[in-house]
């Protein structure tokens, strides 16, 4: 077991059209036995970062250490890591047993030890009865388990996962997420996992690293990042449906800080706590952020209050079982379409298209972002968190 430390790691690809900066100033310490997930949109640099840790990509500058050893110039086979790929990378002509044992045989490990390790990994993953089959005789989930088993038998200092569940159907992905979580608990090994799926990041990670354009945007616990996003990108990336963003202006009126919506001129009052924190922002352009689950409907509900309600019209209703997603629209002057909102409500609340809807915003959960920088200016210092 070992911690993994990346310090000022940078990766530049050189092509015919010039240089492309893939990863910039990536600094992170992953503790021993920690499960860290790198998440972000396609092209954000997360897979390149994982491949640099594995040694499959050379770093342009910076330093990578696994345990007490700097591995910048160490070949992949000598880094004491095991990697699970998106496409499984199983040998089609070999049985499950031979696929799992192949790396150990290359190391000339005694046959008895190979049998012991393969048998133990097969027991952990529940694939003992599949050892005599070839990959073409396996389902997608079974192939994924074999790929994980091939990594387990090596007993590495760290596991690296590159979007290992992306080829599975929705039901199997849910099952495999649970299996990976249980596997981490059993093995107590450092795991670094790459995905573009925010649900995987939230459910699997001890800590989440949100990336965009090659840089770390925020690092923290899944719930910490969800509740206290440090900028517009993080706030919009995590959460389904995405956070509602409203561009407007902060103004002081009658001793109260309010947020003014540009199209309708309607206002939403800030709480006294937000008013104290944002008092110096009065007169500035800002973006109000509120998550769909923080929009209520009941007049006497938990979110109802003074100065936090908006009169909207229901445009679309999506039923999702226990929940329903309601798309709402504000009506501006002379009937012009105004700001749109998405609310997430209990599916048993009766909502119809074209119905008038009084939305109550949970002002204890709203966020205010600077319109220029995108930084969350409503966070208390203790919630700002790390990241670049």
C-alpha positions in Angstrom: 0.0 0.0 0.0 1.2 3.5 -0.7 0.3 7.1 -1.1 0.6 8.7 -4.5 1.8 12.3 -4.7 1.7 14.5 -7.8 3.5 17.8 -7.7 3.2 20.5 -10.3 2.6 17.9 -13.0 2.3 19.2 -16.5 1.7 17.5 -19.9 2.1 19.1 -23.3 1.4 17.2 -26.5 3.2 18.3 -29.6 1.5 18.0 -32.9 1.6 19.3 -36.4 -0.5 22.3 -35.5 1.5 23.2 -32.4 1.4 22.4 -28.7 -1.7 21.3 -26.8 -1.6 21.7 -23.0 -3.5 18.6 -21.6 -2.7 18.9 -17.9 -1.5 22.0 -16.1 -0.1 22.4 -12.6 -1.7 19.3 -11.2 -0.8 19.0 -7.5 -2.5 16.3 -5.4 -1.7 14.0 -2.5 -3.6 10.7 -2.5 -3.4 9.0 0.9 -2.6 5.4 1.5 -5.8 3.3 1.1 -7.8 6.2 -0.2 -10.4 6.0 -3.1 -10.0 9.1 -5.2 -12.0 9.8 -8.3 -11.0 12.1 -11.1 -14.1 13.5 -12.8 -14.7 15.9 -15.6 -15.9 16.3 -19.2 -14.2 14.7 -22.1 -10.9 16.3 -22.9 -10.3 17.7 -19.4 -7.1 15.7 -18.8 -8.2 13.1 -16.3 -7.2 10.0 -18.4 -3.9 11.7 -19.3 -3.2 12.2 -15.6 -4.0 8.5 -14.9 -1.7 7.4 -17.7 1.1 9.6 -16.4 0.8 7.9 -13.0 0.9 4.5 -14.7 3.9 5.6 -16.8 2.1 5.1 -20.1 2.6 8.9 -20.8 5.8 10.8 -20.1 5.3 13.9 -18.0 6.5 17.2 -19.5 7.4 18.6 -16.1 6.7 18.1 -12.4 7.1 15.0 -10.2 5.1 11.8 -9.4 5.9 9.7 -6.4 4.4 6.4 -5.4 5.2 5.5 -1.8 8.6 6.9 -1.0 9.9 6.6 -4.6 9.9 9.2 -7.4 8.8 7.3 -10.5 9.2 9.9 -13.3 11.8 7.7 -15.1 10.6 4.3 -13.8 9.0 2.0 -16.5 5.3 1.1 -16.0 6.1 -2.5 -15.1 8.3 -1.4 -12.2 5.9 1.1 -10.6 4.0 -1.5 -8.6 0.6 -0.4 -9.9 -2.2 -2.3 -11.7 -4.5 -0.7 -14.3 -8.0 -1.7 -15.4 -8.9 -0.3 -18.8 -12.2 0.7 -20.3 -12.1 -2.0 -23.0 -11.0 -4.8 -20.5 -8.0 -5.8 -22.7 -8.4 -9.5 -22.2 -6.5 -12.0 -24.4 -9.3 -13.7 -26.4 -7.4 -17.0 -26.9 -6.8 -17.5 -23.2 -9.1 -18.8 -20.5 -10.1 -16.6 -17.6 -7.6 -18.4 -15.4 -4.7 -17.8 -17.9 -5.7 -14.2 -18.4 -5.6 -13.6 -14.6 -2.3 -15.5 -14.2 -0.5 -14.2 -17.2 1.3 -11.3 -15.5 2.4 -13.5 -12.6 3.8 -16.1 -15.0 5.8 -13.4 -16.7 7.3 -12.6 -13.3 8.2 -16.3 -13.0 6.2 -16.7 -9.8 5.9 -20.2 -8.4 2.9 -22.1 -9.7 1.5 -22.7 -6.3 1.5 -19.0 -5.5 -0.2 -18.2 -8.8 -3.0 -20.7 -8.1 -3.4 -19.3 -4.6 -3.7 -15.7 -5.9 -6.0 -16.4 -8.8 -8.2 -18.6 -6.6 -8.5 -15.9 -3.9 -9.2 -13.1 -6.5 -11.8 -15.4 -8.2 -13.5 -16.0 -4.8 -13.6 -12.3 -4.0 -15.1 -11.4 -7.3 -17.5 -14.4 -7.5 -16.1 -15.8 -10.8 -14.7 -19.1 -9.6 -16.9 -21.1 -11.9 -15.7 -19.0 -14.9 -12.0 -19.8 -14.7 -12.2 -22.4 -17.6 -14.1 -20.1 -20.0 -12.7 -17.8 -22.7 -13.7 -14.0 -22.9 -16.2 -14.6 -25.8 -18.2 -16.8 -23.5 -18.6 -14.1 -20.8 -21.0 -11.2 -20.4 -19.8 -7.7 -20.2 -20.0 -7.7 -16.4 -18.1 -11.0 -16.2 -15.4 -9.7 -18.4 -15.1 -6.6 -16.2 -14.7 -8.8 -13.2 -11.9 -10.7 -14.9 -10.1 -7.5 -15.8 -10.3 -6.4 -12.1 -9.2 -9.9 -11.0 -6.1 -9.7 -13.2 -5.2 -6.5 -11.4 -6.0 -7.9 -7.9 -3.6 -10.9 -8.3 -0.7 -8.6 -8.7 -1.3 -7.2 -5.2 -0.1 -3.7 -6.3 0.5 -0.6 -4.2 -2.2 1.2 -6.1 -5.0 0.4 -8.5 -5.8 2.7 -11.5 -9.2 2.5 -13.1 -9.8 4.2 -16.5 -13.6 4.4 -17.0 -14.0 0.7 -16.3 -17.9 0.7 -16.3 -18.6 2.8 -19.4 -19.3 -0.3 -21.6 -21.9 -1.8 -19.2 -25.6 -1.3 -19.3 -27.3 0.9 -16.6 -28.4 -1.9 -14.3 -25.0 -3.6 -14.4 -23.2 -0.3 -13.8 -25.1 0.1 -10.6 -24.2 -3.4 -9.5 -20.5 -3.0 -10.4 -20.3 0.3 -8.5 -21.4 -1.5 -5.4 -18.9 -4.4 -6.1 -16.0 -1.9 -6.5 -16.9 -0.2 -3.3 -16.9 -3.5 -1.4 -13.7 -4.5 -3.1 -12.0 -1.3 -1.9 -13.2 -2.1 1.7 -11.8 -5.7 1.5 -8.5 -4.9 -0.1 -7.8 -1.6 1.8 -5.7 -0.5 -1.2 -5.1 2.9 -2.8 -7.5 3.3 -5.7 -7.5 6.1 -8.4 -10.5 6.1 -10.6 -11.3 8.1 -13.8 -14.8 8.8 -15.0 -16.9 11.4 -16.7 -20.0 10.1 -14.8 -20.8 12.3 -11.8 -22.9 9.5 -10.3 -19.9 7.2 -10.2 -17.8 9.9 -8.7 -20.3 10.7 -5.9 -21.0 7.1 -5.0 -17.5 5.7 -5.1 -15.1 8.3 -3.9 -13.6 9.2 -0.5 -12.5 12.3 -2.3 -13.5 13.8 -5.7 -11.1 15.7 -7.9 -13.1 17.9 -10.4 -11.1 18.8 -13.5 -11.7 21.1 -16.5 -9.3 22.1 -19.2 -6.4 20.3 -17.7 -6.7 21.9 -14.3 -8.1 21.0 -10.9 -11.2 23.0 -10.2 -11.9 21.6 -6.7 -11.0 18.7 -4.4 -13.1 17.5 -1.5 -15.6 14.9 -0.3 -18.5 14.2 -2.6 -21.1 15.9 -0.4 -18.7 18.8 0.4 -18.2 19.6 -3.2 -21.9 19.2 -4.0 -23.0 21.5 -1.1 -20.2 24.0 -1.5 -19.0 24.3 -5.1 -16.3 26.8 -5.5 -17.2 28.0 -9.0 -19.8 27.9 -11.7 -18.2 25.0 -13.5 -18.2 22.7 -10.4 -21.7 23.8 -9.5 -23.0 23.1 -13.0 -21.2 19.8 -13.5 -22.3 18.0 -10.3 -26.0 17.3 -9.9 -28.8 15.9 -12.0 -30.6 18.0 -13.2 -28.0 20.7 -13.2 -28.1 23.7 -10.9 -30.3 26.6 -12.0 -28.3 29.7 -12.9 -29.8 33.1 -13.1 -27.8 36.1 -14.3 -28.8 39.4 -12.5 -27.6 42.1 -10.1 -27.1 42.4 -6.4 -28.7 45.6 -5.0 -29.3 47.1 -1.5 -32.9 48.1 -1.0 -34.4 49.4 2.3 -31.4 47.9 4.2 -31.9 44.5 2.6 -29.6 42.9 0.0 -31.7 41.6 -2.9 -31.0 39.8 -6.2 -32.7 41.5 -9.2 -33.6 39.4 -12.2 -32.9 41.3 -15.4 -35.8 40.5 -17.7 -38.7 40.8 -15.2 -37.2 43.1 -12.6 -38.4 40.7 -9.9 -36.3 40.4 -6.7 -35.3 37.7 -4.3 -34.2 38.7 -0.8 -30.9 37.4 0.5 -30.9 35.9 4.1 -29.3 38.1 6.7 -26.3 35.7 6.8 -25.9 36.1 3.0 -26.5 39.8 3.3 -23.6 40.1 5.8 -21.3 38.1 3.6 -22.2 39.8 0.4 -22.8 43.4 1.5 -19.7 44.6 -0.3 -21.0 43.1 -3.5 -24.1 45.4 -3.8 -24.2 47.0 -7.2 -22.4 44.2 -9.0 -23.5 41.7 -11.6 -23.8 38.2 -10.2 -25.2 34.7 -10.9 -27.7 33.2 -8.5 -27.5 29.4 -8.3 -30.2 27.1 -6.8 -30.4 23.3 -7.1 -33.7 21.8 -8.5 -34.3 20.0 -5.2 -34.1 23.4 -3.3 -37.2 24.7 -5.1 -40.4 24.0 -3.2 -44.1 24.4 -4.2 -46.3 24.1 -1.0 -47.4 27.5 0.4 -46.7 26.2 3.9 -43.7 24.1 2.9 -40.2 24.2 4.4 -39.0 26.7 1.7 -41.8 29.1 1.9 -40.9 32.5 3.3 -40.8 36.2 2.8 -39.4 37.5 -0.4 -38.2 34.2 -1.8 -41.1 33.3 -4.1 -41.4 33.5 -7.9 -44.5 33.2 -10.0 -43.8 30.8 -12.8 -45.6 28.7 -15.4 -45.1 24.9 -15.9 -43.8 24.1 -19.4 -42.7 20.4 -19.2 -43.2 17.6 -16.7 -40.9 14.5 -16.6 -42.0 11.6 -14.3 -39.0 9.6 -12.9 -40.7 7.2 -10.5 -40.5 8.7 -7.0 -39.5 12.1 -8.4 -40.6 14.4 -11.2 -38.6 17.0 -13.0 -40.6 20.2 -13.7 -39.5 22.8 -16.2 -40.7 26.2 -15.3 -40.7 29.6 -17.1 -40.9 33.1 -15.8 -43.1 35.5 -17.7 -41.4 38.8 -18.4 -43.0 42.2 -19.3 -45.6 42.2 -22.0 -45.7 38.4 -21.8 -42.2 37.9 -23.1 -40.4 34.7 -22.0 -38.2 35.2 -19.0 -35.9 33.1 -16.9 -36.3 29.3 -16.9 -36.0 27.0 -13.9 -35.9 23.3 -13.3 -37.4 21.9 -10.1 -37.2 18.4 -8.7 -40.4 17.4 -6.8 -42.1 14.4 -5.2 -43.9 12.7 -8.1 -47.1 12.6 -6.0 -47.5 16.4 -6.2 -49.9 17.1 -9.0 -48.4 19.4 -11.6 -49.8 20.1 -15.1 -48.4 21.8 -18.2 -49.4 25.5 -18.4 -50.3 25.5 -14.7 -49.3 28.6 -12.7 -46.6 27.6 -10.2 -45.4 29.5 -7.2 -41.8 28.5 -6.6 -40.2 29.0 -3.2 -36.4 29.1 -3.2 -34.5 27.6 -0.3 -32.5 30.7 0.5 -30.3 28.8 3.0 -29.0 26.7 0.1 -28.6 29.2 -2.8 -25.2 30.2 -4.1 -24.1 33.5 -5.5 -21.3 33.6 -8.1 -19.3 36.5 -9.5 -20.5 37.2 -13.0 -17.0 37.8 -14.3 -14.7 35.2 -12.6 -17.4 32.6 -11.9 -16.1 32.2 -8.3 -18.6 31.4 -5.5 -18.6 34.6 -3.5 -21.2 33.3 -1.0 -19.1 30.6 0.6 -17.8 30.9 4.1 -14.0 30.6 4.3 -14.2 27.2 5.9 -16.2 25.9 2.9 -14.0 27.2 0.1 -11.9 24.0 0.1 -8.8 23.3 -1.9 -8.2 23.1 -5.7 -6.8 25.4 -8.3 
